[in-house]
Amino acid sequence: MAVNPLLRPFSRWLALVVLCGLGLQVFFVARIASMRYIDPVSTAFQRSEAWRIARSNDSLRWRQDWVAANQHPNAMKRAVIASEDDVFARHGGVQWDALEKAWSRNARAMARAQARSQAQTGQASSAKVVGGSTITQQLAKNLFLSGERTFLRKGQELLLTLALEHLLSKERILAIYLNSVEWGEGVFGIEAAAQHYFRHPASQLNAWESARLAVMLPRPKYYEKYARSPYLAGRAQIILTRMPQVELP
């Protein structure tokens, strides 16, 4: 069937968009496959943070020291899994029940926000998706994506998560995560965190120190400033009691 001449420019544009999208996915898969053997030099989140810090300060305070997975104490692995993703060793990258609940909560919250926004300005606010992320999803986001929280970005995150789970072992995923996750302003990875907060290598972290660091992960910059927070101490004690039951990959 002949294409309407008026639709040809749109068809070409759509084909170009699809090809670019497929090319991007191939690039992502190739990058992930290479991480079986090559440690990532930086993540998208780290680069955005480096730019932000460099613009807001006279000097760039930065620390990241990559260490081999065998130098990550089991206590640290158990603490992070207990705090961030208690079934990390068993799921396929996504906890669909948790994600569905998070999206439902988010939809209700956004509906209320849009109603308030329309009442005040006549304009609806943009949709956001938060919560329900596994360690693999967090790694996918940090490695490749921006901090924007939209349904489109969340969909890309899910594709990257599945690629990570299929191409890398759980041990490798956890090792990359621990070496690259943020633990404060310009502090990335478990070695930098151990040196910054406890003045010794990550390999010497004990169970209590591991629990304290794990609890910081959702809000590392906040807890860097409020290290004596009662919540931080109480939550660390809860994680400490859960750690012996954690299944390591």
Backbone hydrogen bonds, N-H to C=O, Kabsch-Sander energy under -0.5 kcal/mol:
donor,donor_aa,acceptor,acceptor_aa,energy
7,L,4,N,-2.1
8,R,4,N,-0.7
8,R,5,P,-0.7
11,S,7,L,-2.5
12,R,8,R,-2.6
13,W,9,P,-2.4
14,L,10,F,-2.7
15,A,11,S,-2.5
16,L,12,R,-2.3
17,V,13,W,-2.2
18,V,14,L,-2.4
19,L,15,A,-2.4
20,C,16,L,-2.5
21,G,17,V,-2.4
22,L,18,V,-2.5
23,G,19,L,-2.6
24,L,20,C,-2.2
25,Q,21,G,-1.9
26,V,22,L,-2.2
27,F,23,G,-2.2
28,F,24,L,-2.4
29,V,25,Q,-2.5
30,A,26,V,-2.4
31,R,27,F,-2.4
32,I,28,F,-2.6
33,A,29,V,-2.7
34,S,30,A,-1.9
35,M,31,R,-0.9
35,M,32,I,-0.9
36,R,33,A,-1.4
37,Y,34,S,-1.5
38,I,34,S,-2.4
44,A,142,N,-0.6
44,A,143,L,-1.2
45,F,142,N,-2.3
47,R,43,T,-2.3
48,S,44,A,-2.1
49,E,45,F,-2.3
50,A,46,Q,-2.7
51,W,47,R,-2.0
52,R,48,S,-2.1
53,I,49,E,-3.0
54,A,50,A,-2.4
55,R,51,W,-1.8
56,S,52,R,-1.6
57,N,53,I,-1.5
61,R,59,S,-0.9
62,W,60,L,-0.7
63,R,186,G,-2.5
65,D,188,F,-0.5
66,W,64,Q,-0.5
71,Q,68,A,-2.1
72,H,69,A,-1.9
76,M,73,P,-0.8
77,K,73,P,-1.7
78,R,74,N,-3.0
79,A,75,A,-2.2
80,V,76,M,-2.3
81,I,77,K,-2.3
82,A,78,R,-2.8
83,S,79,A,-2.0
84,E,80,V,-3.0
85,D,80,V,-0.5
85,D,81,I,-2.0
88,F,85,D,-1.8
90,R,87,V,-1.7
91,H,87,V,-1.9
96,W,94,V,-1.1
99,L,95,Q,-2.6
100,E,96,W,-2.6
101,K,97,D,-2.2
102,A,98,A,-2.3
103,W,99,L,-2.6
104,S,100,E,-2.2
105,R,101,K,-2.5
106,N,102,A,-2.6
107,A,103,W,-2.8
108,R,104,S,-2.1
109,A,105,R,-2.3
110,M,106,N,-3.0
111,A,107,A,-2.2
112,R,108,R,-1.9
113,A,109,A,-2.3
114,Q,110,M,-3.0
115,A,111,A,-2.1
116,R,112,R,-2.2
117,S,113,A,-2.6
118,Q,114,Q,-2.9
119,A,115,A,-1.9
120,Q,116,R,-1.7
121,T,117,S,-3.3
122,G,117,S,-0.9
122,G,118,Q,-0.8
123,Q,117,S,-0.7
138,Q,134,T,-2.4
139,L,135,I,-2.3
140,A,136,T,-2.5
141,K,137,Q,-2.4
142,N,138,Q,-2.5
143,L,139,L,-2.7
144,F,140,A,-1.8
145,L,141,K,-2.0
150,T,148,E,-0.7
154,K,150,T,-2.3
155,G,151,F,-2.1
156,Q,152,L,-2.0
157,E,153,R,-2.3
158,L,154,K,-1.9
159,L,155,G,-1.8
160,L,156,Q,-2.4
161,T,157,E,-2.4
162,L,158,L,-2.2
163,A,159,L,-1.9
164,L,160,L,-2.6
165,E,161,T,-2.3
166,H,162,L,-1.8
167,L,163,A,-2.2
168,L,164,L,-2.2
173,I,169,S,-2.4
174,L,170,K,-2.5
175,A,171,E,-2.1
176,I,172,R,-2.5
177,Y,173,I,-2.3
178,L,174,L,-2.7
179,N,175,A,-1.6
180,S,176,I,-0.9
180,S,177,Y,-1.0
181,V,177,Y,-2.2
183,W,187,V,-3.4
184,G,187,V,-0.6
186,G,184,G,-0.7
187,V,184,G,-1.7
188,F,63,R,-2.6
188,F,186,G,-0.6
189,G,181,V,-2.9
190,I,178,L,-2.3
193,A,189,G,-2.1
194,A,190,I,-2.6
195,Q,191,E,-2.2
196,H,192,A,-2.5
197,Y,193,A,-2.7
198,F,194,A,-2.0
199,R,194,A,-0.6
199,R,195,Q,-0.8
200,H,194,A,-1.0
204,Q,201,P,-1.6
205,L,202,A,-1.9
210,S,206,N,-2.3
211,A,207,A,-2.3
212,R,208,W,-2.3
213,L,209,E,-2.3
214,A,210,S,-2.5
215,V,211,A,-2.1
216,M,212,R,-0.9
216,M,213,L,-0.6
217,L,213,L,-0.6
217,L,214,A,-1.1
219,R,216,M,-1.2
223,Y,219,R,-2.3
224,E,220,P,-1.5
225,K,221,K,-1.2
226,Y,222,Y,-1.9
229,S,226,Y,-1.8
233,A,229,S,-1.9
234,G,230,P,-2.6
235,R,231,Y,-3.2
236,A,232,L,-2.1
237,Q,233,A,-1.7
238,I,234,G,-1.6
239,I,235,R,-2.4
240,L,236,A,-2.3
241,T,237,Q,-1.6
242,R,238,I,-1.2
243,M,239,I,-1.6
245,Q,242,R,-1.4
246,V,243,M,-1.5
248,L,246,V,-0.6
